[in-house]
Amino acid sequence: MTTPPPDDLGSPAPPPNPWTPPDSSADPWAAPPAPPTPPRDQRRAGWFASPPPGASYAQLARTSRHRWWRPIVGTLVVVVAWLLGAGLLMVVLARTASPEAGFDPDTLWPKNPTWALALSLATIAVALPAIWLAAIWVQRRRPGTLSSVAGRLRWRWLAHCLGPALVALLIAFTVYLALVPGEMRGVLTWNTTWTAFLTTAAVIVLLVPFQAAAEEYLTRGWLVQAAGAYLRTPWVGILLSAVVFAALHLPPNGWTWLAHGSLGVLLAWLTVRTGGLEAAIAYHTVNNLVVLLLEATAGPIDLSTVRAADWRSVVAELVGYAVFAWLVVRSARRHRVASVVAAEERSPRGHPAAA
């Protein structure tokens, strides 16, 4: 008789704390322990290597096939494949799109704001296959290990994180409106047509989930695990991913750097704490959907212009971040969400047990 496997929301026992090393005297800056090398016949049997049981999310790239050069070469593959994919997408759309898109033959960028919005989101989304390619081809591991310690995206847990994300955003908006009365009138004022709004809304709803997921797989996924392949502590990857995440948004001032950087730290910490990208993807997707849909009511959206933050918007956002973190951690404990790779159950003969 075998124990039923855990579902998307957890495991039969509370998960170990990923922040506590097995040996309290271990150097947090040292490399994580190397997983055992499989026998020669097993190494030849398949392409993929699995992370060892008990590995935290940050250490999922440290498999038996890990070598010092794989994260470095993999990062280069991600960048090159992403740029090539984005460029190819722009060329194809410039040659096949309808004339109303108004593609500039020199820049390959559309003058139509709706097409420009769609292309902006799509060129970010093409990072997803680039990241999966690097995991499969360079690191020789399943791309699902970028999603969570379960080796896949835990859809039920992601759905549970959508509610806290929406609650946190509503609280952040409320705090901001209390600090700056009337500041949101320009965003909340209807200044478009229903046809234009519905067209823009369709683009946002269809593409934002892929754009948000791509940013999460790149920063909280690839970068956190790349650093975790070398170091026992996850904090180097957390801080590195936060800096890259903030830089990708081209912040115009220090307050904007602080807003994006603090969000990057929070989402990366939650990723390691809950063992997967689900909470980060949920918050990022809900945030972008709400913000862009509100902006669409005021007319065309220009993502090339980054709105500068001030201390009041940062305070409001930090309150929302804290609420989201508290709700997610509380829910993760209640649902016993696994934060480390589960031990493989085996039959008395030593073979993996049947589910």
C-alpha positions in Angstrom: 0.0 0.0 0.0 1.5 3.4 -1.0 0.9 6.8 0.4 -1.1 9.0 -2.1 1.1 11.6 -3.8 0.7 15.2 -2.7 -1.6 17.4 -4.7 -0.9 20.9 -6.1 -1.4 22.5 -2.7 0.9 20.5 -0.5 2.3 17.4 1.1 1.2 15.1 3.9 3.8 16.7 6.3 4.8 20.4 6.9 7.6 21.3 4.5 11.1 21.9 5.9 12.3 25.5 6.2 14.4 26.2 3.1 16.2 29.0 5.0 17.7 26.6 7.6 20.7 24.7 6.3 21.0 21.0 7.3 24.1 21.9 9.3 24.0 25.0 11.3 27.8 25.3 11.2 27.8 25.2 7.4 29.1 28.3 5.5 26.2 30.0 3.8 28.5 31.2 1.0 29.8 27.7 0.3 28.5 25.8 -2.7 25.5 23.5 -2.0 26.4 19.8 -1.6 26.8 18.1 -4.9 24.1 15.5 -5.7 25.3 12.0 -6.1 26.6 11.0 -9.5 24.3 8.4 -11.1 25.7 5.1 -12.4 27.1 5.2 -15.9 24.2 3.3 -17.4 21.7 5.7 -15.9 23.7 8.7 -17.2 23.5 7.3 -20.7 19.8 6.4 -20.4 18.3 9.8 -20.5 19.0 13.5 -21.2 17.5 15.0 -18.1 18.8 15.0 -14.6 16.6 15.5 -11.6 17.3 17.7 -8.5 18.1 15.8 -5.3 15.4 15.3 -2.7 15.4 18.1 -0.1 16.7 20.7 -2.5 15.1 24.1 -2.2 13.8 26.1 -5.2 17.1 28.1 -5.4 19.1 24.9 -5.8 17.0 23.1 -8.4 19.7 23.7 -11.1 22.3 21.9 -9.1 21.7 18.4 -10.5 24.2 15.6 -11.1 24.9 17.2 -14.5 25.7 20.6 -13.1 29.1 22.0 -14.1 30.4 25.5 -13.3 30.0 26.7 -16.8 26.4 25.6 -17.4 24.6 28.6 -15.7 27.0 31.1 -17.5 26.5 29.5 -20.9 22.8 29.1 -20.3 22.4 32.8 -19.5 24.1 33.7 -22.7 21.8 31.3 -24.6 18.8 33.0 -22.9 19.9 36.5 -24.0 20.8 35.5 -27.5 17.7 33.4 -28.1 15.5 36.1 -26.6 16.9 38.8 -28.9 16.7 36.6 -31.9 13.1 35.6 -31.2 12.1 39.2 -30.6 13.8 40.4 -33.7 12.2 37.6 -35.8 8.8 38.5 -34.4 9.2 42.1 -35.4 10.3 41.3 -38.9 7.4 38.8 -39.5 4.8 41.2 -38.1 6.2 44.2 -40.1 5.8 42.2 -43.3 2.5 40.5 -42.6 0.5 43.0 -40.5 -2.2 45.1 -42.0 -1.4 48.6 -43.2 -3.3 50.1 -40.3 -0.6 49.0 -37.9 1.7 51.6 -39.5 5.0 49.7 -39.2 8.0 52.0 -39.6 10.3 50.3 -42.2 13.4 51.6 -40.4 12.6 50.7 -36.8 10.2 47.8 -37.5 7.9 49.3 -34.8 4.2 50.1 -35.4 2.9 53.6 -35.1 -0.6 52.3 -34.1 -0.7 52.4 -30.3 -2.6 49.1 -30.0 -0.2 47.3 -32.2 2.7 48.9 -30.3 1.3 47.7 -27.0 0.8 44.1 -28.4 4.3 44.0 -29.8 5.8 45.3 -26.6 4.1 42.6 -24.6 4.9 39.9 -27.2 8.6 40.7 -27.4 8.9 40.1 -23.7 6.8 36.9 -23.8 9.2 35.3 -26.3 11.8 35.1 -23.5 9.8 32.1 -22.2 10.9 29.6 -24.9 14.4 31.0 -24.7 14.6 30.2 -21.0 13.2 26.7 -21.4 15.6 26.1 -24.3 18.6 27.0 -22.0 17.3 24.7 -19.2 16.8 21.7 -21.6 19.8 22.1 -23.9 22.5 23.6 -21.6 21.6 22.5 -18.1 20.0 19.2 -19.3 17.1 19.5 -16.8 13.4 19.6 -17.3 12.0 23.1 -17.8 9.4 22.3 -15.1 12.1 22.7 -12.5 12.0 26.4 -13.3 8.4 26.4 -12.2 8.5 24.8 -8.8 10.0 22.1 -6.6 7.3 19.8 -7.9 8.8 19.9 -11.4 5.7 21.7 -12.8 3.5 24.7 -12.4 1.2 24.1 -9.5 -2.0 25.6 -11.0 -4.2 25.2 -7.9 -1.7 27.0 -5.8 -1.4 29.7 -8.4 -5.2 30.2 -8.4 -5.1 30.5 -4.6 -2.6 33.4 -4.9 -4.8 35.4 -7.2 -7.1 36.5 -4.4 -4.4 37.8 -2.1 -2.8 39.7 -5.1 -6.1 41.4 -5.8 -6.7 42.3 -2.2 -3.1 43.7 -1.8 -3.6 45.9 -4.9 -6.9 47.3 -3.7 -5.3 48.1 -0.4 -2.3 49.8 -2.1 -4.7 51.9 -4.3 -6.7 52.9 -1.2 -3.6 54.0 0.7 -2.4 56.0 -2.4 -5.7 57.7 -2.8 -5.7 58.6 0.9 -2.2 60.1 0.6 -2.8 61.9 -2.7 -6.6 62.8 -3.0 -7.6 63.3 -6.7 -4.4 62.0 -8.1 -6.1 59.1 -9.9 -8.7 61.2 -11.7 -6.7 61.2 -14.9 -6.5 57.5 -14.9 -10.1 56.8 -13.9 -11.5 59.3 -16.4 -13.1 57.8 -19.5 -11.3 59.3 -22.4 -11.7 56.8 -25.2 -14.3 54.9 -27.3 -15.7 51.5 -26.5 -14.2 50.1 -29.7 -10.8 51.3 -28.8 -11.0 50.2 -25.2 -12.3 46.7 -26.0 -9.6 46.2 -28.6 -6.9 47.3 -26.2 -8.4 45.2 -23.3 -8.4 42.1 -25.5 -4.7 42.6 -26.2 -4.0 43.1 -22.5 -5.9 40.1 -21.3 -4.4 37.8 -24.0 -0.8 38.8 -23.7 -0.2 40.1 -20.1 -0.2 36.6 -18.5 2.6 35.5 -20.9 4.5 38.8 -20.5 4.3 38.6 -16.7 5.3 34.9 -16.6 8.3 35.5 -18.9 9.6 38.2 -16.5 9.1 35.9 -13.6 10.8 32.9 -15.2 13.7 35.1 -16.2 14.3 36.9 -12.9 12.8 34.9 -10.0 13.4 31.7 -12.0 16.5 31.5 -14.0 18.6 34.1 -12.1 17.7 32.8 -8.6 18.5 29.3 -9.6 21.7 30.2 -11.5 23.1 31.8 -8.3 21.8 28.9 -6.2 23.8 26.5 -8.3 27.0 28.1 -6.8 26.0 29.2 -3.3 24.1 27.7 -0.4 22.4 30.9 0.5 19.5 32.1 -1.7 20.0 35.8 -0.9 22.6 36.4 -3.7 20.1 35.2 -6.3 17.3 37.1 -4.6 19.2 40.4 -4.7 20.6 39.9 -8.2 17.1 39.1 -9.6 15.7 42.2 -7.9 18.4 44.5 -9.4 17.8 43.0 -12.9 14.1 43.2 -12.6 14.2 46.9 -11.6 16.7 47.7 -14.4 14.5 46.1 -17.0 11.8 48.6 -16.2 14.1 51.6 -16.9 13.3 53.5 -13.6 13.6 57.3 -14.1 14.4 58.1 -10.5 15.4 56.6 -7.1 11.9 56.2 -5.9 11.0 54.1 -8.9 14.2 52.0 -8.4 13.1 51.4 -4.8 9.5 50.4 -5.8 10.6 47.9 -8.4 13.6 46.7 -6.4 11.6 46.0 -3.2 8.9 44.2 -5.3 11.7 42.1 -6.8 13.1 41.1 -3.4 9.6 40.3 -2.1 8.6 38.1 -5.0 12.0 36.3 -5.1 11.7 35.6 -1.3 8.2 34.3 -1.7 9.4 32.1 -4.6 12.0 30.4 -2.4 9.7 30.4 0.6 6.8 28.6 -1.2 9.0 26.5 -3.5 7.8 27.9 -6.8 6.9 30.9 -9.1 3.2 30.7 -8.6 2.8 33.5 -6.1 5.1 35.8 -8.1 3.3 35.1 -11.4 -0.1 35.7 -9.7 0.9 39.1 -8.3 2.7 40.2 -11.5 -0.2 39.2 -13.7 -3.0 40.7 -11.6 -1.0 43.9 -11.1 -0.3 44.4 -14.8 -3.9 43.6 -15.8 -5.4 46.0 -13.3 -3.0 48.9 -14.0 -3.1 48.5 -17.8 -6.9 48.1 -18.0 -7.3 51.3 -15.9 -4.8 53.2 -18.1 -6.8 52.0 -21.2 -9.8 53.9 -20.0 -7.8 57.1 -20.4 -6.8 56.5 -24.0 -3.8 54.9 -25.8 -1.1 53.2 -23.7 2.5 54.0 -24.2 4.8 51.5 -22.4 7.9 53.3 -23.6 7.2 56.1 -21.1 7.8 55.0 -17.5 5.8 56.9 -14.9 8.1 58.2 -12.1 7.3 57.2 -8.6 7.4 59.4 -5.5 7.5 58.7 -1.8 3.7 58.5 -1.5 3.4 55.9 -4.2 6.3 53.9 -2.8 4.6 53.9 0.7 1.3 52.7 -0.8 3.1 49.9 -2.8 5.1 48.8 0.2 1.9 48.4 2.2 0.4 46.3 -0.6 3.6 44.2 -0.8 3.5 43.5 2.9 -0.2 42.5 2.8 0.4 40.2 -0.1 3.4 38.5 1.6 1.5 38.0 4.8 -1.5 36.5 3.0 0.6 34.2 0.8 2.7 32.9 3.7 -0.3 32.3 5.8 -2.1 30.4 3.0 1.1 28.4 2.2 1.2 27.2 5.8 -2.5 26.4 5.9 -2.3 24.4 2.7 1.1 22.8 3.5 2.7 24.0 0.3 5.9 22.1 -0.3 9.1 24.3 -0.4 11.6 21.6 -1.1 11.8 18.6 -3.5 10.0 15.7 -2.0 11.8 12.4 -1.4 11.0 9.8 -4.0 8.9 7.0 -2.5 10.3 3.5 -3.2 8.9 0.0 -3.0 10.5 -2.6 -0.7 12.6 -3.8 -3.7 14.1 -0.3 -4.1 12.2 0.7 -7.3 10.0 3.8 -7.4 6.5 2.9 -6.1 3.5 3.1 -8.4 1.2 5.9 -7.8 
